[in-house]
């Protein structure tokens, strides 16, 4: 066992079976959900600042001029921005919300972006297991998104709901370190594929 990364004093450990684990809370990720972010007047599930700002958008699809792409009448949430995840279904075009994981309906976790280069084989789309240390409840999931190197313990709305947490991205989740996250690089989950970085 060795430490791959320290995040605010919490180690991400590489285990002897090539999996990695860490303990953290669970903040709520809305990314990929059709209603995740909206322009002024369209209150999204999450604060728009979590998707970026004019000139530097990282959580929504932008057009050739750098403006967020707005969903049309044929999309799931007309008038809202197209929110992204690191995991992508390439059979859909970039501006199609179906290209990205839907945080409201799909269980996934977010891991620090540096892990994708620190572990082999493939991390994105791999199997993950999250365990509540107090109740013993375990939920199978996938690594579906990458986040900042300064944060551990983030999950989709659907995964938080599976644990019975208040799953509002603005006000929900918990900072208490009651979850054990374990990821299994190179092991795909049925219905998903591994996506090399």
N, C-alpha and C positions, 0 to 999 in steps of 0.2 A: 504494500500500500504506500502511495506517495501523494503529496499534496500537489495538485495541478495549478491551483489558483487560490488566492485569498481574497475574499470579498467582504470588506468591512469587518475583518477579523474572523470571518467564518471560512473554514477550508472546504474546497471542493476536492474530494479524495478520489484518486484512481485506485481501484481495488484489484486484487490479484486475478479476478476473472475478466479484466478489461472493462468492467462497468465503472461508472463514476457515481458518487453520491454526495449529498449535502443536506443540511438541515436548515429550514427556513420557515418564514411565515407564508402567507399566500395573498399577494395583491392580485387584483382582478384586471385581466387583459381583455379589452373589447376589440382588439385589432382583427380585421377580416370580417367583422359583422357588418351587414349592410347599413345598419343604423349607428355605426360606431361614431362617426364624425359628420358634422354638418356645417354649412355656412351660417353666418349670422341669421337668426330667425328660425333655424332648424336645430333644435337642441339634440345633440347626439348623446349616445350612451356614455361617452367619456368626454373629458375636457379637450377641446380642440388643440390646446397647447401640447398635448401628448402625441400629436401627429406632426408637429412642426409649426412653421410660421412662414409667411410670404418670403420667398427667397431661399428657404431651407425646409422643404417638406420631406419628411422621411416615413410617414405613416399612411400616406394617401398617394394614389396615382396622380401624376401631373401631366399636362399636355406639353406641347413643344415650347410653349412660352413660360413654363413653370407654374401654371395655375392648376389647382386641384380639379380633377375630372368629376363632374356631377352626374349622378345616375339619371338615366332617362326614364320615360314612362314605361318601358318594357323591362326595367330592372327591378329588383326586389324592393328598393327604397328610393323612389324618385325624389330628386332634390337633395339627397344626401351625397357626400363624397364617397368615392370608391376606396375603401380601406384595404390595406395590404397586410400580408404575413410573409415571413421568409419562405415558408412552404408555398409552392405554387403548382397549380394544375395547368400545365403548359398547353393543353388542348384548347383552352379558352384564351381570348385576346387579353392584353394587359388591362383594358378598361372594363372588363367583364367581372363583376363581383364574384362570380362562381370560380374564378381563377384562384382565389385565396380561401384559407380555412375560415369558417364562420364561427367566431367565438361564442355565439349564442347557442349553437347546436353541436359543435364538435369539441371533444375533450382534448386539450393539448396544454403543454407547459412551454414556458419561455425560459431559455437559459442564456447566460452571458455569451455574447458573440465570440470572445476569444476561444471558447471551448471547441468551436468547429475546427480550429487549426491545431489544437492541443491534443486532440484525441483521434484515434483511428480504430476502425474504419469510419464510415459515414455517420454523422450525428443527426442531421436534419431528416426528419421523418422516421427516426428510429423509435423503438419501443421504450417506454418509460413506465415506472411504477411509482405512485405516490401513496404514502402511508401516513395516516393520522396517528401520531405517537401516543395520544391519550386514549383513543377509542379502539385502535388496532385496525380500523377500516382501511382497505387498500383499493385503489382504483387504477386500472390499466389505462394507459394513454400513450401519446407520442410527443416527441419534441417537434413543435410546430412553428416556433418563432425564435428569433434571436433578439436579445435586448442589450442594455448597457452593461459594461464590465463591472459596474459599481452596484449591481442589484442581483440578489438571489431570491427565489421564491415568488414566482408569478405564474398564474394559470388562467385559462379561458373561463368565461362566464359559466359554460356548461360543466367544466370540471369542478369549479367552486360549488355549483349547485349540487353536484353529486355528493359532496361532503356536507351539505346542509348549511353552507355558509351564506351570509348575506352577500349576494353576488353583484351588487351595483358597482361598476367600475369607478364611480365617483366617491362612494362612501362605504363600500363593502370591504370584505377581506379581513385579514388579521396580520398584525406584525409579530404576534407570538410565535416563537420557533417550535411549532408543534407538528410540522410536516417533515417527513423524510422523503427526499426525492432521489430516485435511482434511475440512471439512464443506461441503455444497452446499445452502444454504437454498433452499427452493422446488422442489427436485427430489425427487420421490417415488421410492420403491423398489418394484418389483413385489411385491404381497402386503401392502403397508403403505400408509398414507395420511398426508398431512400433517395435523397437528393444531395449529391456531392456539393461541397462548398465551392 
